[in-house]
Amino acid sequence: MEKETKLFFDLDYFARPVIDAHLEEAEKYLSSFTEVNDNMFSARIYFELRRQKYLEALHK
């Protein structure tokens, strides 16, 4: 599929902002490939990103 669409999801590129707590950047990159309602896996990833943002805000 990557050959056909010329799109490549770079997991290392996605993981770096997650590890560095730049969750907005990670969500923006993810949104280039999938939306929340596309499938169960997409919804779960978005949920975890947003949950982490909530927990960090709660901590502050």
PQR file with spaces between the fields and no chain letter, atoms N, CA, C, O and H, PARSE charges and radii, in Angstrom:
ATOM       1  N    MET     1       0.818   -1.186    0.000 -0.4000 1.5000
ATOM       2  CA   MET     1       0.000    0.000    0.000 -0.0000 2.0000
ATOM       3  C    MET     1       0.874    1.267    0.000  0.5500 1.7000
ATOM       4  O    MET     1       0.528    2.258   -0.643 -0.5500 1.4000
ATOM       5  N    GLU     2       1.985    1.233    0.707 -0.4000 1.5000
ATOM       6  CA   GLU     2       2.867    2.395    0.735 -0.0000 2.0000
ATOM       7  C    GLU     2       3.398    2.719   -0.658  0.5500 1.7000
ATOM       8  O    GLU     2       3.543    3.889   -1.013 -0.5500 1.4000
ATOM       9  H    GLU     2       2.266    0.428    1.229  0.4000 1.0000
ATOM      10  N    LYS     3       3.686    1.689   -1.442 -0.4000 1.5000
ATOM      11  CA   LYS     3       4.172    1.915   -2.805 -0.0000 2.0000
ATOM      12  C    LYS     3       3.111    2.614   -3.648  0.5500 1.7000
ATOM      13  O    LYS     3       3.420    3.533   -4.406 -0.5500 1.4000
ATOM      14  H    LYS     3       3.567    0.739   -1.153  0.4000 1.0000
ATOM      15  N    GLU     4       1.874    2.181   -3.515 -0.4000 1.5000
ATOM      16  CA   GLU     4       0.789    2.740   -4.309 -0.0000 2.0000
ATOM      17  C    GLU     4       0.482    4.180   -3.939  0.5500 1.7000
ATOM      18  O    GLU     4       0.259    5.013   -4.818 -0.5500 1.4000
ATOM      19  H    GLU     4       1.623    1.434   -2.899  0.4000 1.0000
ATOM      20  N    THR     5       0.467    4.480   -2.656 -0.4000 1.5000
ATOM      21  CA   THR     5       0.062    5.812   -2.204 -0.0000 2.0000
ATOM      22  C    THR     5       1.228    6.784   -2.065  0.5500 1.7000
ATOM      23  O    THR     5       1.029    7.994   -1.960 -0.5500 1.4000
ATOM      24  H    THR     5       0.648    3.804   -1.941  0.4000 1.0000
ATOM      25  N    LYS     6       2.435    6.251   -2.065 -0.4000 1.5000
ATOM      26  CA   LYS     6       3.640    7.063   -1.856 -0.0000 2.0000
ATOM      27  C    LYS     6       3.665    7.705   -0.477  0.5500 1.7000
ATOM      28  O    LYS     6       4.354    8.702   -0.261 -0.5500 1.4000
ATOM      29  H    LYS     6       2.597    5.268   -2.151  0.4000 1.0000
ATOM      30  N    LEU     7       2.911    7.129    0.456 -0.4000 1.5000
ATOM      31  CA   LEU     7       2.894    7.606    1.840 -0.0000 2.0000
ATOM      32  C    LEU     7       3.596    6.581    2.714  0.5500 1.7000
ATOM      33  O    LEU     7       3.457    5.375    2.508 -0.5500 1.4000
ATOM      34  H    LEU     7       2.351    6.319    0.281  0.4000 1.0000
ATOM      35  N    PHE     8       4.339    7.060    3.679 -0.4000 1.5000
ATOM      36  CA   PHE     8       5.078    6.173    4.558 -0.0000 2.0000
ATOM      37  C    PHE     8       4.933    6.677    5.982  0.5500 1.7000
ATOM      38  O    PHE     8       5.346    7.794    6.292 -0.5500 1.4000
ATOM      39  H    PHE     8       4.452    8.039    3.847  0.4000 1.0000
ATOM      40  N    PHE     9       4.354    5.867    6.841 -0.4000 1.5000
ATOM      41  CA   PHE     9       4.226    6.228    8.247 -0.0000 2.0000
ATOM      42  C    PHE     9       5.519    5.845    8.946  0.5500 1.7000
ATOM      43  O    PHE     9       5.852    4.666    9.059 -0.5500 1.4000
ATOM      44  H    PHE     9       4.019    4.959    6.588  0.4000 1.0000
ATOM      45  N    ASP    10       6.241    6.849    9.412 -0.4000 1.5000
ATOM      46  CA   ASP    10       7.517    6.634   10.083 -0.0000 2.0000
ATOM      47  C    ASP    10       7.272    6.543   11.587  0.5500 1.7000
ATOM      48  O    ASP    10       7.068    7.557   12.253 -0.5500 1.4000
ATOM      49  H    ASP    10       5.970    7.807    9.320  0.4000 1.0000
ATOM      50  N    LEU    11       7.293    5.337   12.107 -0.4000 1.5000
ATOM      51  CA   LEU    11       7.004    5.109   13.519 -0.0000 2.0000
ATOM      52  C    LEU    11       8.030    5.793   14.423  0.5500 1.7000
ATOM      53  O    LEU    11       7.673    6.308   15.483 -0.5500 1.4000
ATOM      54  H    LEU    11       7.458    4.512   11.566  0.4000 1.0000
ATOM      55  N    ASP    12       9.284    5.802   14.018 -0.4000 1.5000
ATOM      56  CA   ASP    12      10.308    6.484   14.816 -0.0000 2.0000
ATOM      57  C    ASP    12      10.035    7.986   14.881  0.5500 1.7000
ATOM      58  O    ASP    12      10.205    8.606   15.930 -0.5500 1.4000
ATOM      59  H    ASP    12       9.574    5.384   13.157  0.4000 1.0000
ATOM      60  N    TYR    13       9.616    8.565   13.763 -0.4000 1.5000
ATOM      61  CA   TYR    13       9.293    9.990   13.729 -0.0000 2.0000
ATOM      62  C    TYR    13       8.082   10.284   14.623  0.5500 1.7000
ATOM      63  O    TYR    13       8.038   11.318   15.289 -0.5500 1.4000
ATOM      64  H    TYR    13       9.478    8.061   12.910  0.4000 1.0000
ATOM      65  N    PHE    14       7.121    9.393   14.635 -0.4000 1.5000
ATOM      66  CA   PHE    14       5.929    9.545   15.471 -0.0000 2.0000
ATOM      67  C    PHE    14       6.255    9.350   16.950  0.5500 1.7000
ATOM      68  O    PHE    14       5.708   10.050   17.802 -0.5500 1.4000
ATOM      69  H    PHE    14       7.156    8.553   14.094  0.4000 1.0000
ATOM      70  N    ALA    15       7.134    8.411   17.256 -0.4000 1.5000
ATOM      71  CA   ALA    15       7.464    8.108   18.648 -0.0000 2.0000
ATOM      72  C    ALA    15       8.232    9.221   19.324  0.5500 1.7000
ATOM      73  O    ALA    15       8.054    9.448   20.521 -0.5500 1.4000
ATOM      74  H    ALA    15       7.578    7.843   16.564  0.4000 1.0000
ATOM      75  N    ARG    16       9.080    9.922   18.594 -0.4000 1.5000
ATOM      76  CA   ARG    16       9.917   10.963   19.202 -0.0000 2.0000
ATOM      77  C    ARG    16       9.088   12.040   19.889  0.5500 1.7000
ATOM      78  O    ARG    16       9.358   12.328   21.055 -0.5500 1.4000
ATOM      79  H    ARG    16       9.225    9.737   17.621  0.4000 1.0000
ATOM      80  N    PRO    17       8.086   12.663   19.241 -0.5600 1.5000
ATOM      81  CA   PRO    17       7.302   13.673   19.972  0.2800 2.0000
ATOM      82  C    PRO    17       6.487   13.083   21.119  0.5500 1.7000
ATOM      83  O    PRO    17       6.220   13.769   22.106 -0.5500 1.4000
ATOM      84  N    VAL    18       6.094   11.826   20.997 -0.4000 1.5000
ATOM      85  CA   VAL    18       5.363   11.196   22.099 -0.0000 2.0000
ATOM      86  C    VAL    18       6.282   11.067   23.310  0.5500 1.7000
ATOM      87  O    VAL    18       5.888   11.394   24.429 -0.5500 1.4000
ATOM      88  H    VAL    18       6.311   11.269   20.196  0.4000 1.0000
ATOM      89  N    ILE    19       7.489   10.599   23.089 -0.4000 1.5000
ATOM      90  CA   ILE    19       8.452   10.439   24.175 -0.0000 2.0000
ATOM      91  C    ILE    19       8.828   11.783   24.777  0.5500 1.7000
ATOM      92  O    ILE    19       8.990   11.906   25.991 -0.5500 1.4000
ATOM      93  H    ILE    19       7.810   10.334   22.180  0.4000 1.0000
ATOM      94  N    ASP    20       8.967   12.790   23.922 -0.4000 1.5000
ATOM      95  CA   ASP    20       9.357   14.128   24.379 -0.0000 2.0000
ATOM      96  C    ASP    20       8.185   14.952   24.889  0.5500 1.7000
ATOM      97  O    ASP    20       8.348   16.131   25.202 -0.5500 1.4000
ATOM      98  H    ASP    20       8.836   12.691   22.936  0.4000 1.0000
ATOM      99  N    ALA    21       7.006   14.347   24.977 -0.4000 1.5000
ATOM     100  CA   ALA    21       5.782   14.995   25.477 -0.0000 2.0000
ATOM     101  C    ALA    21       5.325   16.148   24.597  0.5500 1.7000
ATOM     102  O    ALA    21       4.755   17.119   25.095 -0.5500 1.4000
ATOM     103  H    ALA    21       6.873   13.389   24.723  0.4000 1.0000
ATOM     104  N    HIS    22       5.565   16.054   23.307 -0.4000 1.5000
ATOM     105  CA   HIS    22       5.012   17.009   22.337 -0.0000 2.0000
ATOM     106  C    HIS    22       3.817   16.339   21.661  0.5500 1.7000
ATOM     107  O    HIS    22       3.851   15.998   20.479 -0.5500 1.4000
ATOM     108  H    HIS    22       6.027   15.266   22.902  0.4000 1.0000
ATOM     109  N    LEU    23       2.781   16.168   22.440 -0.4000 1.5000
ATOM     110  CA   LEU    23       1.649   15.360   21.997 -0.0000 2.0000
ATOM     111  C    LEU    23       0.843   16.012   20.890  0.5500 1.7000
ATOM     112  O    LEU    23       0.255   15.311   20.065 -0.5500 1.4000
ATOM     113  H    LEU    23       2.753   16.445   23.400  0.4000 1.0000
ATOM     114  N    GLU    24       0.801   17.333   20.851 -0.4000 1.5000
ATOM     115  CA   GLU    24       0.094   18.022   19.757 -0.0000 2.0000
ATOM     116  C    GLU    24       0.769   17.700   18.417  0.5500 1.7000
ATOM     117  O    GLU    24       0.096   17.445   17.419 -0.5500 1.4000
ATOM     118  H    GLU    24       1.278   17.902   21.521  0.4000 1.0000
ATOM     119  N    GLU    25       2.084   17.715   18.412 -0.4000 1.5000
ATOM     120  CA   GLU    25       2.831   17.394   17.196 -0.0000 2.0000
ATOM     121  C    GLU    25       2.587   15.946   16.770  0.5500 1.7000
ATOM     122  O    GLU    25       2.417   15.667   15.584 -0.5500 1.4000
ATOM     123  H    GLU    25       2.630   17.923   19.223  0.4000 1.0000
ATOM     124  N    ALA    26       2.571   15.038   17.727 -0.4000 1.5000
ATOM     125  CA   ALA    26       2.319   13.633   17.429 -0.0000 2.0000
ATOM     126  C    ALA    26       0.919   13.446   16.852  0.5500 1.7000
ATOM     127  O    ALA    26       0.730   12.698   15.893 -0.5500 1.4000
ATOM     128  H    ALA    26       2.709   15.265   18.691  0.4000 1.0000
ATOM     129  N    GLU    27      -0.059   14.129   17.442 -0.4000 1.5000
ATOM     130  CA   GLU    27      -1.435   14.008   16.949 -0.0000 2.0000
ATOM     131  C    GLU    27      -1.572   14.610   15.552  0.5500 1.7000
ATOM     132  O    GLU    27      -2.309   14.084   14.718 -0.5500 1.4000
ATOM     133  H    GLU    27       0.094   14.737   18.221  0.4000 1.0000
ATOM     134  N    LYS    28      -0.871   15.699   15.296 -0.4000 1.5000
ATOM     135  CA   LYS    28      -0.917   16.321   13.970 -0.0000 2.0000
ATOM     136  C    LYS    28      -0.335   15.370   12.919  0.5500 1.7000
ATOM     137  O    LYS    28      -0.905   15.221   11.839 -0.5500 1.4000
ATOM     138  H    LYS    28      -0.271   16.126   15.973  0.4000 1.0000
ATOM     139  N    TYR    29       0.794   14.730   13.228 -0.4000 1.5000
ATOM     140  CA   TYR    29       1.398   13.777   12.301 -0.0000 2.0000
ATOM     141  C    TYR    29       0.464   12.595   12.059  0.5500 1.7000
ATOM     142  O    TYR    29       0.285   12.156   10.923 -0.5500 1.4000
ATOM     143  H    TYR    29       1.257   14.852   14.106  0.4000 1.0000
ATOM     144  N    LEU    30      -0.121   12.091   13.124 -0.4000 1.5000
ATOM     145  CA   LEU    30      -1.041   10.967   13.010 -0.0000 2.0000
ATOM     146  C    LEU    30      -2.253   11.323   12.151  0.5500 1.7000
ATOM     147  O    LEU    30      -2.734   10.500   11.372 -0.5500 1.4000
ATOM     148  H    LEU    30       0.024   12.448   14.047  0.4000 1.0000
ATOM     149  N    SER    31      -2.740   12.546   12.298 -0.4000 1.5000
ATOM     150  CA   SER    31      -3.931   12.956   11.543 -0.0000 2.0000
ATOM     151  C    SER    31      -3.681   13.023   10.037  0.5500 1.7000
ATOM     152  O    SER    31      -4.632   13.080    9.256 -0.5500 1.4000
ATOM     153  H    SER    31      -2.350   13.215   12.931  0.4000 1.0000
ATOM     154  N    SER    32      -2.416   13.016    9.622 -0.4000 1.5000
ATOM     155  CA   SER    32      -2.102   12.969    8.192 -0.0000 2.0000
ATOM     156  C    SER    32      -2.408   11.607    7.589  0.5500 1.7000
ATOM     157  O    SER    32      -2.530   11.472    6.371 -0.5500 1.4000
ATOM     158  H    SER    32      -1.644   12.970   10.256  0.4000 1.0000
ATOM     159  N    PHE    33      -2.530   10.602    8.443 -0.4000 1.5000
ATOM     160  CA   PHE    33      -2.718    9.235    7.974 -0.0000 2.0000
ATOM     161  C    PHE    33      -4.076    8.641    8.325  0.5500 1.7000
ATOM     162  O    PHE    33      -4.593    7.795    7.595 -0.5500 1.4000
ATOM     163  H    PHE    33      -2.430   10.711    9.432  0.4000 1.0000
ATOM     164  N    THR    34      -4.654    9.080    9.440 -0.4000 1.5000
ATOM     165  CA   THR    34      -5.897    8.469    9.893 -0.0000 2.0000
ATOM     166  C    THR    34      -6.690    9.462   10.730  0.5500 1.7000
ATOM     167  O    THR    34      -6.143   10.434   11.251 -0.5500 1.4000
ATOM     168  H    THR    34      -4.234    9.767   10.033  0.4000 1.0000
ATOM     169  N    GLU    35      -7.971    9.204   10.849 -0.4000 1.5000
ATOM     170  CA   GLU    35      -8.845   10.016   11.685 -0.0000 2.0000
ATOM     171  C    GLU    35      -9.364    9.157   12.832  0.5500 1.7000
ATOM     172  O    GLU    35      -9.262    7.931   12.800 -0.5500 1.4000
ATOM     173  H    GLU    35      -8.415    8.414   10.426  0.4000 1.0000
ATOM     174  N    VAL    36      -9.908    9.800   13.820 -0.4000 1.5000
ATOM     175  CA   VAL    36     -10.385    9.098   15.008 -0.0000 2.0000
ATOM     176  C    VAL    36     -11.380    8.003   14.644  0.5500 1.7000
ATOM     177  O    VAL    36     -11.306    6.901   15.187 -0.5500 1.4000
ATOM     178  H    VAL    36      -9.992   10.796   13.846  0.4000 1.0000
ATOM     179  N    ASN    37     -12.287    8.281   13.755 -0.4000 1.5000
ATOM     180  CA   ASN    37     -13.374    7.356   13.442 -0.0000 2.0000
ATOM     181  C    ASN    37     -13.061    6.367   12.321  0.5500 1.7000
ATOM     182  O    ASN    37     -13.955    5.647   11.876 -0.5500 1.4000
ATOM     183  H    ASN    37     -12.347    9.176   13.314  0.4000 1.0000
ATOM     184  N    ASP    38     -11.818    6.316   11.858 -0.4000 1.5000
ATOM     185  CA   ASP    38     -11.482    5.397   10.765 -0.0000 2.0000
ATOM     186  C    ASP    38     -11.608    3.933   11.183  0.5500 1.7000
ATOM     187  O    ASP    38     -12.172    3.119   10.452 -0.5500 1.4000
ATOM     188  H    ASP    38     -11.092    6.900   12.220  0.4000 1.0000
ATOM     189  N    ASN    39     -11.091    3.611   12.338 -0.4000 1.5000
ATOM     190  CA   ASN    39     -11.179    2.235   12.831 -0.0000 2.0000
ATOM     191  C    ASN    39     -10.883    2.210   14.323  0.5500 1.7000
ATOM     192  O    ASN    39     -10.530    3.229   14.916 -0.5500 1.4000
ATOM     193  H    ASN    39     -10.633    4.272   12.932  0.4000 1.0000
ATOM     194  N    MET    40     -11.028    1.058   14.909 -0.4000 1.5000
ATOM     195  CA   MET    40     -10.846    0.908   16.349 -0.0000 2.0000
ATOM     196  C    MET    40      -9.418    1.237   16.786  0.5500 1.7000
ATOM     197  O    MET    40      -9.216    1.801   17.861 -0.5500 1.4000
ATOM     198  H    MET    40     -11.315    0.230   14.427  0.4000 1.0000
ATOM     199  N    PHE    41      -8.441    0.895   15.971 -0.4000 1.5000
ATOM     200  CA   PHE    41      -7.043    1.125   16.327 -0.0000 2.0000
ATOM     201  C    PHE    41      -6.715    2.616   16.319  0.5500 1.7000
ATOM     202  O    PHE    41      -6.008    3.109   17.198 -0.5500 1.4000
ATOM     203  H    PHE    41      -8.605    0.437   15.098  0.4000 1.0000
ATOM     204  N    SER    42      -7.231    3.321   15.327 -0.4000 1.5000
ATOM     205  CA   SER    42      -7.029    4.766   15.277 -0.0000 2.0000
ATOM     206  C    SER    42      -7.659    5.438   16.490  0.5500 1.7000
ATOM     207  O    SER    42      -7.056    6.309   17.116 -0.5500 1.4000
ATOM     208  H    SER    42      -7.805    2.920   14.613  0.4000 1.0000
ATOM     209  N    ALA    43      -8.859    5.026   16.806 -0.4000 1.5000
ATOM     210  CA   ALA    43      -9.544    5.600   17.958 -0.0000 2.0000
ATOM     211  C    ALA    43      -8.743    5.366   19.234  0.5500 1.7000
ATOM     212  O    ALA    43      -8.665    6.248   20.088 -0.5500 1.4000
ATOM     213  H    ALA    43      -9.349    4.318   16.297  0.4000 1.0000
ATOM     214  N    ARG    44      -8.160    4.207   19.364 -0.4000 1.5000
ATOM     215  CA   ARG    44      -7.385    3.886   20.566 -0.0000 2.0000
ATOM     216  C    ARG    44      -6.126    4.741   20.672  0.5500 1.7000
ATOM     217  O    ARG    44      -5.781    5.202   21.760 -0.5500 1.4000
ATOM     218  H    ARG    44      -8.223    3.490   18.670  0.4000 1.0000
ATOM     219  N    ILE    45      -5.441    4.953   19.557 -0.4000 1.5000
ATOM     220  CA   ILE    45      -4.228    5.778   19.573 -0.0000 2.0000
ATOM     221  C    ILE    45      -4.578    7.215   19.936  0.5500 1.7000
ATOM     222  O    ILE    45      -3.910    7.828   20.769 -0.5500 1.4000
ATOM     223  H    ILE    45      -5.721    4.577   18.673  0.4000 1.0000
ATOM     224  N    TYR    46      -5.626    7.755   19.311 -0.4000 1.5000
ATOM     225  CA   TYR    46      -6.056    9.120   19.646 -0.0000 2.0000
ATOM     226  C    TYR    46      -6.471    9.211   21.109  0.5500 1.7000
ATOM     227  O    TYR    46      -6.157   10.189   21.787 -0.5500 1.4000
ATOM     228  H    TYR    46      -6.169    7.257   18.635  0.4000 1.0000
ATOM     229  N    PHE    47      -7.174    8.199   21.592 -0.4000 1.5000
ATOM     230  CA   PHE    47      -7.596    8.193   22.988 -0.0000 2.0000
ATOM     231  C    PHE    47      -6.391    8.263   23.918  0.5500 1.7000
ATOM     232  O    PHE    47      -6.386    9.042   24.872 -0.5500 1.4000
ATOM     233  H    PHE    47      -7.430    7.404   21.042  0.4000 1.0000
ATOM     234  N    GLU    48      -5.377    7.457   23.648 -0.4000 1.5000
ATOM     235  CA   GLU    48      -4.194    7.425   24.508 -0.0000 2.0000
ATOM     236  C    GLU    48      -3.431    8.749   24.459  0.5500 1.7000
ATOM     237  O    GLU    48      -2.945    9.217   25.488 -0.5500 1.4000
ATOM     238  H    GLU    48      -5.381    6.825   22.874  0.4000 1.0000
ATOM     239  N    LEU    49      -3.321    9.353   23.286 -0.4000 1.5000
ATOM     240  CA   LEU    49      -2.654   10.660   23.188 -0.0000 2.0000
ATOM     241  C    LEU    49      -3.409   11.722   23.991  0.5500 1.7000
ATOM     242  O    LEU    49      -2.808   12.495   24.737 -0.5500 1.4000
ATOM     243  H    LEU    49      -3.716    8.973   22.449  0.4000 1.0000
ATOM     244  N    ARG    50      -4.709   11.747   23.831 -0.4000 1.5000
ATOM     245  CA   ARG    50      -5.517   12.749   24.530 -0.0000 2.0000
ATOM     246  C    ARG    50      -5.586   12.472   26.026  0.5500 1.7000
ATOM     247  O    ARG    50      -5.640   13.402   26.831 -0.5500 1.4000
ATOM     248  H    ARG    50      -5.197   11.119   23.226  0.4000 1.0000
ATOM     249  N    ARG    51      -5.585   11.224   26.392 -0.4000 1.5000
ATOM     250  CA   ARG    51      -5.562   10.877   27.811 -0.0000 2.0000
ATOM     251  C    ARG    51      -4.268   11.363   28.461  0.5500 1.7000
ATOM     252  O    ARG    51      -4.278   11.895   29.572 -0.5500 1.4000
ATOM     253  H    ARG    51      -5.542   10.469   25.739  0.4000 1.0000
ATOM     254  N    GLN    52      -3.163   11.173   27.756 -0.4000 1.5000
ATOM     255  CA   GLN    52      -1.876   11.629   28.282 -0.0000 2.0000
ATOM     256  C    GLN    52      -1.842   13.151   28.407  0.5500 1.7000
ATOM     257  O    GLN    52      -1.307   13.681   29.380 -0.5500 1.4000
ATOM     258  H    GLN    52      -3.155   10.742   26.854  0.4000 1.0000
ATOM     259  N    LYS    53      -2.410   13.853   27.427 -0.4000 1.5000
ATOM     260  CA   LYS    53      -2.488   15.319   27.520 -0.0000 2.0000
ATOM     261  C    LYS    53      -3.301   15.722   28.728  0.5500 1.7000
ATOM     262  O    LYS    53      -2.934   16.659   29.437 -0.5500 1.4000
ATOM     263  H    LYS    53      -2.845   13.422   26.636  0.4000 1.0000
ATOM     264  N    TYR    54      -4.392   15.038   28.973 -0.4000 1.5000
ATOM     265  CA   TYR    54      -5.240   15.330   30.140 -0.0000 2.0000
ATOM     266  C    TYR    54      -4.480   15.087   31.432  0.5500 1.7000
ATOM     267  O    TYR    54      -4.524   15.915   32.341 -0.5500 1.4000
ATOM     268  H    TYR    54      -4.691   14.277   28.397  0.4000 1.0000
ATOM     269  N    LEU    55      -3.786   13.964   31.523 -0.4000 1.5000
ATOM     270  CA   LEU    55      -3.042   13.642   32.733 -0.0000 2.0000
ATOM     271  C    LEU    55      -1.921   14.656   33.009  0.5500 1.7000
ATOM     272  O    LEU    55      -1.664   15.011   34.159 -0.5500 1.4000
ATOM     273  H    LEU    55      -3.750   13.291   30.784  0.4000 1.0000
ATOM     274  N    GLU    56      -1.265   15.112   31.944 -0.4000 1.5000
ATOM     275  CA   GLU    56      -0.217   16.113   32.117 -0.0000 2.0000
ATOM     276  C    GLU    56      -0.817   17.442   32.581  0.5500 1.7000
ATOM     277  O    GLU    56      -0.239   18.120   33.430 -0.5500 1.4000
ATOM     278  H    GLU    56      -1.474   14.824   31.009  0.4000 1.0000
ATOM     279  N    ALA    57      -1.958   17.809   32.035 -0.4000 1.5000
ATOM     280  CA   ALA    57      -2.623   19.051   32.456 -0.0000 2.0000
ATOM     281  C    ALA    57      -3.090   18.947   33.896  0.5500 1.7000
ATOM     282  O    ALA    57      -3.001   19.913   34.654 -0.5500 1.4000
ATOM     283  H    ALA    57      -2.427   17.258   31.345  0.4000 1.0000
ATOM     284  N    LEU    58      -3.577   17.802   34.270 -0.4000 1.5000
ATOM     285  CA   LEU    58      -4.012   17.571   35.637 -0.0000 2.0000
ATOM     286  C    LEU    58      -2.837   17.656   36.609  0.5500 1.7000
ATOM     287  O    LEU    58      -2.977   18.166   37.721 -0.5500 1.4000
ATOM     288  H    LEU    58      -3.650   17.016   33.654  0.4000 1.0000
ATOM     289  N    HIS    59      -1.706   17.166   36.193 -0.4000 1.5000
ATOM     290  CA   HIS    59      -0.504   17.192   37.014 -0.0000 2.0000
ATOM     291  C    HIS    59      -0.033   18.624   37.269  0.5500 1.7000
ATOM     292  O    HIS    59       0.445   18.946   38.357 -0.5500 1.4000
ATOM     293  H    HIS    59      -1.592   16.752   35.289  0.4000 1.0000
ATOM     294  N    LYS    60      -0.172   19.473   36.259 -0.4000 1.5000
ATOM     295  CA   LYS    60       0.251   20.882   36.397 -0.0000 2.0000
ATOM     296  C    LYS    60      -0.695   21.596   37.323  0.5500 1.7000
ATOM     297  O    LYS    60      -0.527   22.788   37.578 -0.5500 1.4000
ATOM     298  H    LYS    60      -0.559   19.212   35.375  0.4000 1.0000
